[in-house]
Amino acid sequence: MKKISFLLLVTICLSKIIVAQQPDDALRFGWFTPNGTARNIAIGGAMASLGGDISTNHINPAGLGLFKTREFVFSPGINLNNNKINFLDSQSKETRNAFAYGTSGVIFGMPSRYKGAIVSTAFSISLTQLATYNNHTHYKGYNNYSSYSEKYLEELVRDGANDYAAASNYIFGSSLAYRTYLVDTVNTNGQLTGFKSLVPIASGVAQERDEDTKGGLHEVSLSFASNVQDRLYLGISLNVPIMYYTRDLSFSETDISGNTNNNFSFFNYKEHYETSGAGVNAKLGLIYKSSNSFRLGFAFHTPSIMVLTDKIRSEMTTNTEAYAGERKVTSDELNSGNAGEVSYQVTTPYRAIGSISFVLNPVEETKKQRGFITADLEYVNYRGVRYSVSSDNSGDQSGIDYYKALNDVIKDYYKGNINVRVGGELKFDPWAIRLGGAYYGSPYADKTLKANRIMASGGIGYRNRGFFIDLTLSETLNKDVNFPYRLNDKANVFAETKNNRANILATIGFKF
């Protein structure tokens, strides 16, 4: 059995409508592989010193400065997910396919009317999908070490809950467990002295988890760049990240001992959770042609400041046989038919990118160039995610204390890391062939959590008389871990996940 100790977030007793974020949620804001046009993905996303592609709006806006004409771009695609999961030495597989898209938008390149240092300027509006959350995972295994129900015991004991609090203050978790008798009181001489779980952990239970997620992190960009003497390119973009994420989760434990008199048959917990909201960030960059062949690029992405709203509904069904029979309770019953809802602010990690490119046959007329080789190094401070109360709840001290504790855990749980992207292109006018790759290291501070993302890509392109079409296939192997639940008083079991995501993307564009 694989286990790992985890510093559990120590929280105060929250209001019954609070939806608690977890450290895992922080990765949704920063750990994602390259996206963009088909051309950008084909070269591994290594676009920070190249320019001449609308993807630069979201990578290094200085690259927009290479445009001197107007261009429209559209990038439809599809993602094909294949998941392999190992949980407690049990293997499982799941697939999920979904529509995707790359960077799309319009560019207005304008040569300068006047003689001077500024040769041209460019403005662009674009939309891209930074991350997709469309996926389905399912795993199960035999566990005689711990139970999902123990996290409810820890919460009730930690808060010193009485009967009323146990039944009413944790309507999306512990109160459901208490009301269905998954957990019950321990009484001595008529006085409540603690809580117990009815799950027969020592004899073992069959655990099963199913998660279906949808949505994505999108970004609208308004970008501007200038071309200084065809040597130095400066750019800035103002961006609006938009998030929509839903998760339908089911977790169950079933007695497989065959004993019908041990006061436990099964329990099943179901949850519908969604997050939505938007924010703002900026990207700054420059590209410098040190010679006709060599280009150097640098970009800095400020943290995004986002205001998000979480909503949650949950239910639990428990069968304790002769103890209390089968009972079902929903959070709607305990919350006047309403979903739990909370709004909060998130500050995402910053990014810093350095890049170098070598252009083959570096003539000014692009179609006569013979190709290029390019590489990006990107630093992302994953441990820099910060949660805080929204401005509407600035006086909520319990929320302030909770997010402070959560941020402390994130700082311990994650680390900054360097991502590498490389790629190249060979041109045989009007055709082009491209190859690329990317490596994203683990965001976890604990080395025993084996996680990385590796992407390999290739594509072809056709450009003639102001029209172009590019087609790319990329394969991304995502290696990660998934905790079905976390406990404070013992090591935590987790699943090892391998997600193989194929992305087929086309980009169609024309000058106008």
Secondary structure, DSSP 8 states (H G I E B T S, - for coil): --EE-----------TT-----GGGGGGGT-----SSHHHHHTTT--TTT--SGGGGGT-GGGGGG--SEEEEE-EEEEEEEEEEEETTEEEEEEEEEEEE--EEEEEEEE-SS-SSEEEEEEEEEEEEEEE--EEEEEEEEESS--TTHHHHHHHHHTT--HHHHHHS-TTTHHHHHHTTSEEEEEETTEEEEEEE-S-TTT-EEEEEEEEEEEEEEEEEEEEEEEETTTEEEEEEEEEEEEEEEEEEEEEEEE-S--TTSS--EEEEEEEEEEEEEEEEEEEEEEEESSSSEEEEEEEE---EEEEEEEEEEEEEEE-TTTT-EEEEEHHHHTTT--EEEEEEEE---EEEEEEEEEES--SSGGG--EEEEEEEEEEEGGG-EEEE-GGGTT-HHHHHHHHHHHHHHHHHB-EEEEEEEEEEEEETTEEEEEEEEEE---BSSTTS--EEEEEEEEEEEEETTEEEEEEEEEEEEEEEE-S---SSS-EE-EEEEEEEEEEEEEEEEE-
